[in-house]
């Protein structure tokens, strides 16, 4: 990606179009994800929780609540159901036994991998008509956008 100075302005019409496109794409991905989830024994909020645990490892209820923007009591209920379905387990922290962490079990990890594989297969199918150059450009552009957003958003340090 070419470097651009912060003084260079981006056309507001383009910004509006890009924002709308990203929002619409996110909505389609979310809907497709929900269709895929119907084949699995988990709810969308459970999938989100399992994804966080899969990506970042064991977390406390408070940490997971913060990531999911849920109240701790709601997250506790969610974890209770996932624990009952043998997707996660509560484990004592090795450094501080007062701290309990939520640990992803093999069954939960398997479900996450299978759902993500199906989502990737869907995206691969959609990208099938793109040229190699366009796929490369899209990948680089999205990666660059994500890196800039991470750098700009100090509250998103967990990404």
Secondary structure by P-SEA (a helix, b strand, c coil): cccccccccccaaaaaaaaaaaaaaaaaaaaaaaaaaccccccaaaaaaaaaaaacccccaaaaaaaacccaaaaaaaaaaaaaaccbbbbcccccccbbbbbbcaaaaaaaaaaaaaaaaaaaaaaccccaaaaaaaaaaaaaaaaaaaaaccccccc
